[in-house]
């Protein structure tokens, strides 16, 4: 069968899914048929997670029991705290999270149980414990005592409690909850694909989640909201926005938080978040940051043909100020992305295993053929090059 080269797999369907649907041209994102804007306005992260895993919204009794089960899994094994303390305080949070998600497997007797029921329980543990890992490591690196989870709180509220040691306001908890809903799933993105590739080998759920975290760490996938916030802090004041942004546009430099690989219309996740971000910024005394983002949007969208090119603000543009207003350090932004997407990653893993087939695409070989093997005495010395080693180059070896 003839093979087509599709670098980046942007035109390849590699899986069937019932979790989320995207129409990038129209700016549509649905979770199991529900548009993301209505879920952001009305749902909770717990309810959204149930929806992704079960294919329908829960009734009141189901949601109560599901939330109870999630809360019972907030705490981590005491030995995990030893693992946290073994990580250098200078480690990047995403590096720490990658290690800690993997380490959870060592303290789960069901780690290698591949049954559907065990995988469902492990998915619940991963969703419940990931915020705990992030908060615990952040406390550790700052030399502060670990705050134990509060089982009376939602995932969003409990995370802020463990992060700061103070009970968050209702509006703060709701703001984080909205962000968790918006990031829970997003089709076959790079990290979700990585998780499905790993679980398709019949590896374990923790390995798949670790693959996903490692993939999300890459700056071409996660981290855009951190870059948005760094840009805002560099600008510093509303009075400097016009000069800064217009100068970048004149140099044809990218404006962080604009454009998306999939969406050629307004990112549906940003629609409600834009409104909510203003309220959160106002409540926390950060309205000037929000006003800066609004002014940046006005300048960019006023550029000739920018809308025709399908360049609009994405979800990261407004989640940046939301996370910052909640008091999160910039390098925790991608960790919160991971905490949310854990629900989608694990849901996709269970879906993959339900009709599993090893994911094994081809590569287009572009190297030589038919070379004659020479003994080492017959080989000539390679030309010395100052360039970095590459696949086609020669790697130096040092003692």
C-alpha positions as CSV (number, residue, x, y, z in Angstrom):
1,X,0.0,0.0,0.0
2,X,1.5,3.4,-1.0
3,X,2.5,5.6,2.0
4,X,2.0,9.4,2.2
5,X,4.4,11.6,4.0
6,X,2.6,13.8,6.6
7,X,5.2,15.4,8.8
8,X,3.7,16.4,12.1
9,X,0.7,14.1,11.3
10,X,-1.5,17.2,10.9
11,X,-3.5,15.6,8.1
12,X,-3.6,12.1,9.6
13,X,-6.4,10.5,11.7
14,X,-4.6,8.2,14.2
15,X,-7.4,7.3,16.6
16,X,-11.2,7.3,17.2
17,X,-12.4,9.2,20.2
18,X,-15.6,10.2,21.9
19,X,-14.0,12.5,24.4
20,X,-13.7,15.8,22.5
21,X,-14.5,17.3,19.1
22,X,-12.7,20.3,17.5
23,X,-13.7,22.4,14.5
24,X,-10.8,24.8,14.2
25,X,-12.3,26.7,11.3
26,X,-15.5,27.5,13.2
27,X,-13.9,27.8,16.6
28,X,-15.8,24.9,18.1
29,X,-14.6,22.6,21.0
30,X,-17.0,20.1,22.6
31,X,-16.5,17.6,25.3
32,X,-18.7,14.6,24.6
33,X,-21.1,16.9,22.6
34,X,-21.2,19.8,25.1
35,X,-19.7,23.0,23.9
36,X,-16.8,24.2,26.1
37,X,-18.3,27.6,26.8
38,X,-21.4,26.2,28.4
39,X,-19.2,23.8,30.5
40,X,-17.0,26.6,31.6
41,X,-19.9,28.7,32.7
42,X,-22.0,25.9,34.4
43,X,-19.9,22.9,35.1
44,X,-17.1,22.0,37.5
45,X,-13.8,20.2,37.0
46,X,-15.1,17.1,38.8
47,X,-18.3,17.0,36.8
48,X,-16.3,17.6,33.5
49,X,-14.0,14.7,34.4
50,X,-16.9,12.4,35.0
51,X,-18.3,13.5,31.6
52,X,-15.1,12.7,29.8
53,X,-14.8,9.3,31.5
54,X,-18.4,8.2,31.4
55,X,-19.8,9.8,28.2
56,X,-22.7,11.6,30.0
57,X,-23.2,14.2,32.7
58,X,-23.7,12.7,36.2
59,X,-26.9,12.9,38.2
60,X,-26.6,14.5,41.7
61,X,-25.9,11.2,43.4
62,X,-23.3,10.1,41.0
63,X,-21.4,13.4,41.2
64,X,-21.5,13.4,45.0
65,X,-20.1,9.9,45.1
66,X,-17.5,10.6,42.4
67,X,-16.3,13.7,44.2
68,X,-16.1,11.7,47.5
69,X,-13.9,9.1,45.8
70,X,-11.6,11.7,44.2
71,X,-11.2,13.5,47.6
72,X,-10.3,10.2,49.3
73,X,-7.3,10.0,46.9
74,X,-5.9,13.5,47.5
75,X,-3.2,12.4,49.9
76,X,0.0,10.7,48.7
77,X,1.9,7.9,50.4
78,X,4.3,9.2,53.1
79,X,7.2,7.8,51.1
80,X,6.3,10.1,48.3
81,X,7.1,13.0,50.5
82,X,10.6,11.5,50.8
83,X,10.8,11.4,47.0
84,X,9.8,15.1,46.9
85,X,12.5,16.0,49.4
86,X,15.1,14.1,47.3
87,X,14.5,16.5,44.3
88,X,16.7,19.6,44.2
89,X,14.9,22.7,45.3
90,X,16.3,24.3,42.1
91,X,14.5,21.8,39.8
92,X,11.9,23.1,37.4
93,X,8.4,22.2,38.5
94,X,7.6,20.3,35.3
95,X,10.8,18.3,35.7
96,X,9.8,17.5,39.3
97,X,6.3,16.6,38.2
98,X,7.5,14.2,35.6
99,X,9.6,12.4,38.2
100,X,6.8,12.4,40.8
101,X,4.1,11.1,38.5
102,X,6.3,8.2,37.6
103,X,7.2,7.6,41.2
104,X,3.5,7.2,42.1
105,X,3.6,3.8,40.5
106,X,6.0,2.5,43.1
107,X,3.4,3.0,45.8
108,X,0.4,1.6,44.0
109,X,-0.2,-2.1,44.2
110,X,-2.3,-2.0,41.1
111,X,0.3,-0.2,39.0
112,X,0.7,-3.2,36.6
113,X,-2.9,-4.4,36.7
114,X,-4.2,-3.7,33.2
115,X,-7.8,-4.4,33.9
116,X,-10.3,-1.7,33.0
117,X,-11.4,-1.4,36.6
118,X,-7.9,-1.0,37.9
119,X,-7.1,1.6,35.2
120,X,-10.2,3.5,36.2
121,X,-9.0,3.6,39.8
122,X,-5.5,4.6,38.7
123,X,-6.9,7.4,36.6
124,X,-8.8,8.7,39.6
125,X,-5.6,8.6,41.7
126,X,-3.7,10.5,39.1
127,X,-6.3,13.2,38.8
128,X,-6.6,13.5,42.5
129,X,-2.9,13.4,43.4
130,X,-1.3,15.5,40.6
131,X,-2.4,18.9,42.3
132,X,-1.0,17.5,45.6
133,X,2.3,16.8,44.0
134,X,2.6,20.2,42.4
135,X,1.6,22.0,45.7
136,X,3.9,19.8,47.8
137,X,6.9,20.3,45.6
138,X,6.3,24.1,45.5
139,X,6.2,24.2,49.3
140,X,9.3,22.0,49.5
141,X,11.4,24.2,47.2
142,X,10.5,27.3,49.1
143,X,11.4,25.8,52.4
144,X,7.8,25.8,53.7
145,X,6.1,22.9,55.6
146,X,3.9,20.6,53.5
147,X,0.2,21.4,53.8
148,X,-2.0,18.3,54.1
149,X,-5.0,18.1,51.7
150,X,-8.5,19.0,53.0
151,X,-11.0,16.4,52.0
152,X,-13.9,18.8,52.4
153,X,-12.7,20.9,49.4
154,X,-13.0,20.6,45.7
155,X,-9.8,19.9,43.6
156,X,-9.4,23.6,42.7
157,X,-10.0,24.8,46.3
158,X,-7.8,22.2,47.8
159,X,-4.9,22.9,45.5
160,X,-4.9,26.6,46.4
161,X,-5.2,25.6,50.1
162,X,-2.2,23.2,49.8
163,X,-0.2,25.8,47.8
164,X,-0.6,28.7,50.2
165,X,-1.8,27.3,53.5
166,X,-4.8,29.7,53.5
167,X,-8.3,28.9,52.5
168,X,-9.0,30.6,49.1
169,X,-12.0,32.8,48.4
170,X,-14.9,31.4,46.5
171,X,-14.0,33.5,43.5
172,X,-10.4,32.3,43.5
173,X,-11.5,28.7,43.7
174,X,-14.0,29.2,40.9
175,X,-11.4,30.9,38.7
176,X,-9.0,28.0,38.9
177,X,-11.9,25.5,38.5
178,X,-12.8,27.2,35.2
179,X,-9.2,27.0,34.0
180,X,-9.2,23.3,34.8
181,X,-12.4,22.7,32.9
182,X,-11.1,24.6,29.8
183,X,-7.8,22.6,29.7
184,X,-9.2,19.1,30.5
185,X,-9.1,17.7,27.0
186,X,-8.3,18.9,23.5
187,X,-8.4,16.2,20.8
188,X,-5.3,14.3,19.8
189,X,-2.8,16.9,20.9
190,X,0.9,16.0,21.3
191,X,0.8,15.0,24.9
192,X,-2.5,13.0,24.5
193,X,-1.0,11.3,21.5
194,X,2.1,10.4,23.5
195,X,0.0,8.9,26.3
196,X,-2.0,6.8,23.8
197,X,1.2,5.6,22.1
198,X,2.6,4.5,25.5
199,X,-0.6,2.8,26.7
200,X,-1.0,1.1,23.3
201,X,2.1,-0.9,24.0
202,X,0.1,-2.3,27.0
203,X,2.4,-0.4,29.4
204,X,0.9,1.0,32.6
205,X,-1.1,4.1,33.3
206,X,1.7,5.8,35.2
207,X,4.1,5.3,32.3
208,X,1.5,6.8,29.9
209,X,0.9,9.8,32.2
210,X,4.7,10.3,32.5
211,X,5.0,10.3,28.7
212,X,2.3,12.9,28.5
213,X,3.9,15.2,31.2
214,X,7.2,15.0,29.4
215,X,5.6,15.9,26.1
216,X,3.7,18.8,27.6
217,X,6.9,20.2,29.0
218,X,8.1,21.1,25.5
219,X,7.7,24.8,24.7
220,X,5.9,24.1,21.4
221,X,3.1,22.5,23.5
222,X,2.8,23.7,27.1
223,X,4.1,26.9,28.6
224,X,2.5,29.5,26.3
225,X,0.6,31.1,29.2
226,X,3.9,31.5,31.1
227,X,5.4,33.2,28.0
228,X,2.3,35.5,27.9
229,X,2.8,36.5,31.5
230,X,6.6,37.1,31.0
231,X,5.7,39.4,28.1
232,X,3.2,41.4,30.3
233,X,5.7,41.7,33.1
234,X,8.3,42.9,30.6
235,X,6.0,45.5,29.3
236,X,5.3,46.6,32.9
237,X,2.6,49.2,32.3
238,X,-0.4,50.0,30.2
239,X,1.3,53.1,28.9
240,X,4.0,51.0,27.3
241,X,1.8,48.5,25.5
242,X,1.4,50.3,22.2
243,X,5.0,51.0,21.7
244,X,6.1,47.5,22.7
245,X,3.5,45.5,20.6
246,X,3.8,47.7,17.5
247,X,7.6,47.4,17.7
248,X,7.3,43.6,17.8
249,X,4.8,43.7,14.9
250,X,7.1,45.9,12.8
251,X,9.9,43.3,13.4
252,X,7.5,40.6,12.5
253,X,8.0,38.9,15.8
254,X,5.4,36.6,17.3
255,X,3.0,38.0,20.0
256,X,2.6,35.4,22.7
257,X,-0.9,34.1,23.2
258,X,-2.0,34.6,19.6
259,X,-2.7,32.0,17.0
260,X,-3.2,28.3,17.3
261,X,-2.2,25.2,15.4
262,X,-5.9,24.1,15.2
263,X,-8.1,27.2,15.6
264,X,-8.5,29.7,12.7
265,X,-11.3,31.4,14.6
266,X,-11.5,32.8,18.1
267,X,-10.4,30.1,20.5
268,X,-13.7,28.9,22.1
269,X,-11.9,28.4,25.4
270,X,-11.0,32.0,25.6
271,X,-14.5,33.4,25.1
272,X,-15.7,33.0,28.7
273,X,-12.3,33.1,30.2
274,X,-11.8,36.6,28.9
275,X,-14.8,37.8,30.9
276,X,-13.9,35.7,34.0
277,X,-10.2,36.9,33.9
278,X,-11.4,40.5,34.2
279,X,-13.4,39.7,37.4
280,X,-10.5,37.7,38.9
281,X,-8.0,40.5,38.1
282,X,-10.4,43.0,39.6
283,X,-10.9,41.0,42.8
284,X,-7.2,40.5,43.3
285,X,-6.0,44.0,42.5
286,X,-4.5,43.1,39.1
287,X,-6.9,44.9,36.8
288,X,-4.0,46.7,35.1
289,X,-2.7,43.4,33.8
290,X,-6.1,42.6,32.3
291,X,-6.3,46.0,30.7
292,X,-2.9,45.4,29.2
293,X,-4.1,42.1,27.6
294,X,-7.2,43.8,26.2
295,X,-5.1,46.6,24.7
296,X,-2.7,44.1,23.1
297,X,-5.7,42.2,21.6
298,X,-7.1,45.5,20.2
299,X,-3.7,46.3,18.5
300,X,-3.1,42.8,17.1
301,X,-6.6,42.3,15.7
302,X,-6.5,45.7,14.1
303,X,-3.6,44.7,11.9
304,X,-4.4,44.3,8.2
305,X,-5.5,40.8,7.2
306,X,-4.8,39.4,10.7
307,X,-8.4,38.1,11.2
308,X,-8.4,36.7,7.6
309,X,-5.3,34.8,8.5
310,X,-7.1,33.2,11.5
311,X,-4.9,34.7,14.2
312,X,-6.8,35.3,17.4
313,X,-6.1,35.2,21.1
314,X,-5.9,31.6,22.4
315,X,-6.8,30.3,25.9
316,X,-3.3,30.9,27.1
317,X,-3.6,34.6,26.6
318,X,-6.2,35.0,29.3
319,X,-5.3,32.1,31.5
320,X,-1.9,33.8,32.1
321,X,-3.4,36.7,34.0
322,X,-5.8,34.4,35.8
323,X,-3.1,32.2,37.2
324,X,-0.9,35.2,38.1
325,X,-3.8,36.8,39.9
326,X,-4.3,33.6,41.9
327,X,-0.7,33.9,43.1
328,X,0.8,31.1,41.1
329,X,4.5,31.3,40.3
330,X,5.0,31.5,36.5
331,X,6.8,28.2,36.3
332,X,3.8,26.5,37.9
333,X,1.5,27.5,35.0
334,X,2.3,24.4,32.8
335,X,1.9,22.2,35.9
336,X,-1.7,23.4,36.3
337,X,-2.2,22.6,32.6
338,X,-0.9,19.0,33.4
339,X,-3.2,18.8,36.5
340,X,-6.2,19.5,34.3
341,X,-5.2,17.5,31.2
342,X,-4.6,14.5,33.4
343,X,-8.3,13.8,33.2
344,X,-8.1,13.8,29.4
345,X,-4.9,11.8,29.2
346,X,-6.2,9.0,31.4
347,X,-9.6,9.0,29.6
348,X,-7.8,8.6,26.3
349,X,-5.7,5.8,27.7
350,X,-8.8,3.9,28.8
351,X,-10.4,4.6,25.4
352,X,-7.3,3.4,23.6
353,X,-7.3,0.1,25.5
354,X,-10.9,-0.6,24.8
355,X,-10.1,-1.2,21.1
356,X,-6.3,-1.3,21.2
357,X,-3.9,-1.5,18.3
358,X,-0.2,-0.8,18.6
359,X,0.5,2.7,17.2
360,X,3.4,2.2,14.8
361,X,3.7,4.8,12.0
362,X,6.3,4.6,9.3
363,X,9.3,6.9,8.7
364,X,10.4,8.2,5.4
365,X,14.0,7.0,5.1
366,X,16.2,9.6,3.4
367,X,19.6,8.1,4.0
368,X,22.0,6.2,1.7
369,X,21.7,2.6,0.4
370,X,24.1,-0.2,-0.6
371,X,27.2,1.0,1.3
372,X,30.1,-1.4,1.5
373,X,31.4,-2.2,4.9
374,X,35.0,-1.3,5.4
375,X,37.3,-2.5,8.1
376,X,38.5,0.1,10.6
377,X,42.0,0.2,9.1
378,X,40.5,1.2,5.8
379,X,38.5,4.1,7.0
380,X,39.7,7.7,6.7
381,X,39.6,10.2,9.5
382,X,36.4,12.4,9.3
383,X,36.7,16.0,8.6
384,X,36.7,18.0,11.8
385,X,33.6,20.1,12.2
386,X,32.8,22.7,14.8
387,X,29.1,22.2,14.5
388,X,27.1,20.3,17.0
389,X,26.7,16.6,16.6
390,X,23.7,15.5,14.6
391,X,22.2,12.3,13.2
392,X,24.0,12.8,10.0
393,X,27.2,14.1,11.6
394,X,30.0,12.6,13.7
395,X,29.6,12.5,17.5
396,X,32.7,13.0,19.5
397,X,33.5,10.9,22.5
398,X,35.3,12.2,25.5
399,X,36.6,10.3,28.5
